[in-house]
Amino acid sequence: MDFDLSEEHQMIREMSWEFAKEVIAPRSEEMERTGEYPYDIIDQMAGLGMMGIPFPEEYGGSGGDWVGMHVCIEGISRGDMTLGALLDVTTSVTAQELYVFGTEEQKKKWLKPMAEGKEIGAFGLTEPDAGSDAGSLRTTAVLKGDEWILDGTKQFITNIGLRNASVLLAAAVTEKKKGGKNTISTFIVPKDVPGFQLGTRYDKMAWLASATHEVIMEGCRIPKVNMLGDPSHGFAQHLAVLETGRISIAAMAVGGAQACLDEALRYSGERTQFRKPLFAFQTIQFKLADMAVAIELARNQYLKAAWLKDQGRKHTFEAAAAKLFASEMFEKVASDALQIHGGYGYMNEYPVSRLYKSAKLLQIVEGTSEVQRMVIGRHLAP
């Protein structure tokens, strides 16, 4: 086994970490405080090709792979979690579903500008009554002539509030069956079509620079050709790309946890108590050692899951394990980093306070910790 990153992967890691340190991190506190969307940073990320790493050049990508994409997501998340989330939703989920299931025309029209970073994607599955039980969604799509008419509400939709977010991939019921599972299809819903409107911009406890909105579709009309993939397997398509999203969440968690460790190391080296730096105390060193070990284990797990995906091999267990372990690890590491900072860690001016608030969300999005344990449990069944 070779655990070394390739030369290309090392370049991506260095590029994303340097960008996070020099461009993103200095703005992170301001972004969280004001809730303003960092369009200039997003444009720079697009210029560096971050949104298109795993896609062929003919579709606006750089011809890379999913290991490279997730190394990039880790690096960007080290600077700010919201921009890691933007890459996850745009590339790992939305653009990937277009790439895997889209027609050639759909790829050229919708995937290419997304992979180039000119437009940002959004993914519409969650509804007020359909969270972990996503199969209970109520949004409907009815074919009338050459148009689909969509009605329903989606919630907690990341990216859709950005002015350069162009499209929502929305799951909708196209056939209701008595006593059986409804037929669910996926649709490409442009943001500017009649009947599409943004609802509430959610007032979150963290991630304020992430454009999270409710979406309301009332008589929303889209062309017939905007159905994506197999009309009877839209739900399965969504779940397939969410498997990659779980690897992305793990990479984000590792990036956030690494940022916590960075801050804890810096602070423990500078802060003195009893005439010694905090780092000189064994209790602090033990916390830092545990943090470093947990981060390395989580990093290895998400890289393994991404590598398996690149090899075309099954990775459901590995993706769920990566997401579960890394997201719960991040919360523990953030808590320990804040503890090392003492009272200062509770102040908003210190990055660990933002990271601590950010950590919990990763145990919820793209499949809760409970759902990951269900997935893993099925693989363990005799």
MIKEZA-179966 format. One record per residue (C-alpha): residue in three letters; x, y, z. Coordinates in steps of 0.001 Angstrom, whole numbers, plus 500000, padded with zeros to 6 digits. Layout:
residues N
ALAXYZ
...
end
This chain:
residues 382
MET500000500000500000
ASP501194503498499157
PHE499980506186501552
ASP501807509024499790
LEU499742511614497982
SER500590511956494316
GLU502455515023493120
GLU499180516445491812
HIS497409515833495126
GLN500266517460497035
MET500001520514494788
ILE496259520738495446
ARG496820520391499190
GLU499479523091499270
MET497433525400497042
SER494238525039499087
TRP495976525338502477
GLU497925528405501381
PHE494788530012499956
ALA492882529258503159
LYS495633530776505305
GLU496322533869503205
VAL492874534736501821
ILE490073533004503742
ALA491143532854507404
PRO491762536618507731
ARG488150537198506608
SER486483534389508558
GLU485578536434511635
GLU484142539254509521
MET482132536823507405
GLU480622535203510491
ARG479898538537512145
THR478281540276509171
GLY476806537285507333
GLU477903538827504034
TYR478600536373501257
PRO482277536451500109
TYR481727536680496363
ASP485278537849495733
ILE486721534797497481
ILE484345532488495590
ASP485529534053492319
GLN489153533444493297
MET488357529818494135
ALA486759529463490710
GLY489836531000489094
LEU491969528339490768
GLY489722525605489358
MET488489524337492708
MET484900523631491646
GLY485852521396488713
ILE488687519224490009
PRO487081515774489412
PHE485428516494486045
PRO486812516165482493
GLU488146519278480766
GLU485387519108478145
TYR482891519916480908
GLY484908522723482452
GLY486899520601484898
SER490601519887485286
GLY490499516118484770
GLY491450515297488350
ASP489881512877490782
TRP487916512681494027
VAL490960512313496255
GLY492164515656494907
MET488724517197495376
HIS488543516167499001
VAL492079517246499777
CYS490969520652498459
ILE487794520645500581
GLU489851519877503687
GLY492233522732502951
ILE489513525295502273
SER487554524244505376
ARG490659524895507417
GLY490114528569506587
ASP486319528684506882
MET483706525953507047
THR481131527752504907
LEU483387527751501847
GLY484105524062502323
ALA480340523542502358
LEU480015525539499138
LEU482422523122497426
ASP480646520096498868
VAL477199521121497643
THR478323522547494308
THR480824519884493248
SER480428516694495255
VAL476637516670495116
THR475020518936492499
ALA477635518896489731
GLN478316515205490239
GLU474648514321489800
LEU474607516321486566
TYR477784514581485395
VAL476715511026486220
PHE473055511187485209
GLY472758514114482810
THR472409514027479046
GLU475170515510476923
GLU473069518614476381
GLN472411518974480125
LYS476099518610480915
LYS477115521276478432
LYS474390523673479580
TRP474431523188483365
LEU477539521260484429
LYS480164523193482480
PRO479540526643484049
MET479290524991487464
ALA482599523151487101
GLU484183526397485936
GLY482846528129489043
LYS480907530686487035
GLU477688529399488575
ILE477006527746491917
GLY474772524728492425
ALA472186523781495051
PHE470616520484496047
GLY466947520208496973
LEU465928517127498935
THR465046518162502507
GLU461498519365503215
PRO459614520463506340
ASP458286516915506812
ALA461103515009505137
GLY464489515203506839
SER466179511904507644
ASP463030510276506223
ALA463700511827502827
GLY461470509294501091
SER458431511052502608
LEU458848514182500534
ARG455693515937499345
THR456879518114496469
THR455083517013493313
ALA455786517299489607
VAL453035516955487006
LEU453677516807483269
LYS451482519133481228
GLY452336519219477567
ASP456013520066477220
GLU456390521348480767
TRP456700519962484266
ILE454734521817486941
LEU456366521611490386
ASP454678522421493675
GLY456265522126497084
THR458676523563499625
LYS462304522689500218
GLN464166523787503320
PHE467745524224504552
ILE468983524641500978
THR472665525564500953
ASN473987528023498316
ILE470627528857496756
GLY470633532377498210
LEU473827533320496379
ARG473288535647493444
ASN475437533362491267
ALA473511530225492283
SER471800529298489038
VAL470038525994489536
LEU468427523682492082
LEU468343519920491621
ALA464955519150493141
ALA463483515767493961
ALA459713515515493425
VAL457004512859493409
THR455851512127489864
GLU453570509181490666
LYS451727508371493878
LYS451142504697494533
LYS448662503266496999
GLY450309500864499395
GLY453720501254497767
LYS456609503645497382
ASN455945506771495370
THR457920507340492189
ILE460439510136492767
SER462225511940489953
THR464915514626489884
PHE464565517926488044
ILE466886520726486997
VAL465094523832488240
PRO466619527150487143
LYS466314529860489752
ASP464764532345487344
VAL461772530291486142
PRO458167531368486920
GLY456847530035490222
PHE460272529724491875
GLN460939531915494880
LEU463313532106497799
GLY461683531928501182
THR463218532501504588
ARG466938533113504944
TYR467569531015508020
ASP468928532669511160
LYS471544530085512131
MET473731529869515237
ALA476810529613512992
TRP477740529444509300
LEU476200532880508776
ALA478132533387505531
SER476533530259504051
ALA473485531119501942
THR470874528814503465
HIS467271529437502403
GLU463853527963502116
VAL462684527410498521
ILE459020527673497534
MET457758526297494233
GLU454171527196493347
GLY453158526245489837
CYS456837526265488971
ARG457186525594485254
ILE460255523993483711
PRO460820522421480274
LYS460175518709479886
VAL463854518161479025
ASN464844519334482517
MET464155515953484046
LEU467517514534485169
GLY468314510861484695
ASP465929507932485054
PRO462410509165485889
SER461831506263488288
HIS465182506495490097
GLY465473510145491076
PHE465609509347494770
ALA468316506721494213
GLN470304509259492199
HIS470150511739495064
LEU471274509088497547
ALA474144508022495284
VAL475707511476495212
LEU475038512026498909
GLU477413509116499487
THR480153511307498055
GLY478810514207500091
ARG479491512166503219
ILE483155511926502263
SER483127515688501722
ILE481629516305505170
ALA484408514158506639
ALA487014516218504783
MET485395519416506057
ALA485457518069509614
VAL489144517242509308
GLY489871520737507997
GLY487943522334510842
ALA489570520094513443
GLN493004520850512016
ALA492249524553512387
CYS491332523912516044
LEU494613522109516621
ASP496537524909514897
GLU494939527479517192
ALA495424525367520327
LEU499096524814519544
ARG499665528503518922
TYR497827529587522051
SER499424526974524316
GLY502846528104523155
GLU502154531790523811
ARG500010531724526953
THR501873531395530246
GLN500628530204533616
PHE502785529715536700
ARG505700531153534678
LYS505522528424532057
PRO503816528179528672
LEU500676526054528745
PHE502330523580526397
ALA504802522689529142
PHE501999521124531200
GLN501489517439530556
THR497711517683530803
ILE497717520133527880
GLN500151518002525875
PHE497905514975526363
LYS494893516882525014
LEU496900518052522000
ALA498222514543521368
ASP494721513066521429
MET493527515777519052
ALA496352515108516580
VAL495753511334516624
ALA491995511689516077
ILE492519514102513171
GLU495007511784511478
LEU492691508794511790
ALA489777510757510319
ARG491952512046507480
ASN493090508544506566
GLN489490507312506549
TYR488122509976504219
LEU491101509541501878
LYS490450505800501770
ALA486780506363500919
ALA487674508878498186
TRP490320506516496773
LEU487814503662496616
LYS485427505925494734
ASP488148506800492240
GLN488806503076491741
GLY485149502474490975
ARG484813500227494010
LYS482046500076496597
HIS482552502562499386
THR479203502902501177
PHE480595501614504481
GLU483796503647504211
ALA481942506876503370
ALA479509506452506255
ALA482344505548508642
ALA484362508577507535
LYS481435510943507970
LEU480414509527511345
PHE483872509398512881
ALA485139512716511500
SER482058514754512391
GLU481975513485515968
MET485755513863516218
PHE485489517520515153
GLU483093518359517961
LYS485419516762520551
VAL488533518450519144
ALA486777521827519029
SER485681521383522647
ASP489214520523523768
ALA490694523425521820
LEU488258525805523496
GLN489089524308526901
ILE492792524940526309
HIS491971528587525568
GLY490036528863528830
GLY487829531949529088
TYR489384533456525988
GLY488046530565523928
TYR484516531687524717
MET485148535100523162
ASN483996535610519577
GLU487305537203518600
TYR489058533831518959
PRO488645531406516033
VAL488006528431518318
SER484674529921519402
ARG483468529956515774
LEU484834526487515118
TYR483127525128518231
LYS479755526445517058
SER480378525148513544
ALA481219521612514548
LYS477775520378515573
LEU476181520922512178
LEU478395518326510524
GLN476725515610512629
ILE473379516584511077
VAL473825517497507404
GLU473908514879504621
GLY472793512143506964
THR472787512437510744
SER475125510400512945
GLU472145508153513675
VAL471569507560509954
GLN475262506736509456
ARG475031504137512214
MET471979502672510483
VAL473913502433507215
ILE476880500834508941
GLY474566498501510872
ARG473097497162507631
HIS476600496254506470
LEU477187494360509685
ALA474000492318509474
PRO474738488543509306
end
